[in-house]
């Protein structure tokens, strides 16, 4: 199995399946996913006291409030945006309102909002 096949397989997993996969990897290789989390978060906090706070204040959440008439196309677009499986994206659409992406920069949030609105969805930036 090559890397692309693995990534595709992971993309189709449910949250429960992903959790089980992470646990199995942690057990098999004696590693912890928690240990990697501070490293991934470090660049955000590394900007300095005032700069880091300003970045957090500008973080925008993209929230889907209505899927519109083209629900299937919206689900497919959500899959592309989030990298989640179709099942998770369908759940996002079925139980509205739901956050699609959180902590986005304004430019990225506006771009994603436009993509979804072109399909007839209603989206809020919070």
N, C-alpha and C positions, 0 to 999 in steps of 0.2 A: 504494500500500500504506500503510495507516494504522499507527499505533504498536501497536495491539492485535494486528494481523496479524503484525507484525514480532516482537513478544514471543512470540506463539504459535509462530511458526516457529522461533525460537531455542530455545524450550523443547523442541522435538522433535528437536533436533540431538544427535549423539553428541559425545563429548569431542574426538575428532579433528576433526570438522566445526567445532566451536566454536573450536578452536585455529587452524584454517585461516582462519576468519572474522576472528578477532582480528588475525592476521598481515596479512590483506588490508586491514583497516581501518587498521592502522598504516602500511602502505605507501601506501595511497591518500591519507590525510590527514596524513601525516608526523607521527604522534603515537606515543607509547609507552604501553602499558598498565602498564608498570613504574613510570612516573612517577606514575601515579595511586595506586598501592598505598600509599606512605607517607602520603598524605593520608587514605585510608580507615582506616588503622591508627592515626592520630594520636589520636583521641578515647580509645582504650583506654589508651594510654601517658600521656595528659595528666593523669591523676588524681593524679600525684605518685608519689614513690618507693614508699612503703609501700602506698598505696591501689591502685596499679596491680598490684603483686605479689599483693595479697590477691584482687583480681578474677580474676587468672589462676589462682590456686590453687583458686578456686571453680568454674571452668569445668568443665562436665560434657559428656561424650561420650555420645551415644545410640547404642547398638550393638544391631543386630538379630542374635539368636542362633538363632531358629527362626521360620519363616514360618507354621507351623501349617497347618490344613486349608483355610483360605480364602486361598490364595496369591494369587489374582488380585485380590481385594479389598485385600490387603496391598500389592501392587504399585501399585495405584491410589492408595492412601493415601500411600505413599512418594513418588509423583509429586507429590501435592499438598503434602506436607511439604517436599520438597527442591527442587521446581521443575525436576527433571531430566526427561528424556524417558522413555517407557515402557521402551525398550531398556536404559537405564542402571539403572532401578529393577528390572527383571527380573534384571539381572546382580547387583545387591545381594542379591536373594533367593536366587539360584542358588548363590552362593559365600559361604556363611556361616561364621563370623560376619563382619559388615561394619558399619562405622560409618555411621549414617544422617545424623547431624548432629554436629558437633564444636564445642566451646567455648560450649555453651549455659548459660544461667542455670538454676538449679535448678527454678524454677517452670515455665519453658518446657519443660525436659526431662521433668518429671513429666507435664505436659499431653500431650506427644507420646507418651510411653510409654503412658499410659492409652488414647489413641486406637488405638495399634497392638495393645495387649493386648485391647481390646474385640473385635478381629477374630480373636483367637486366636493372635497372634504372641507370641513370647517376646523380651523386650527387657531389656538391662542398662544401667544408668547407671554410667559409669566416670569 
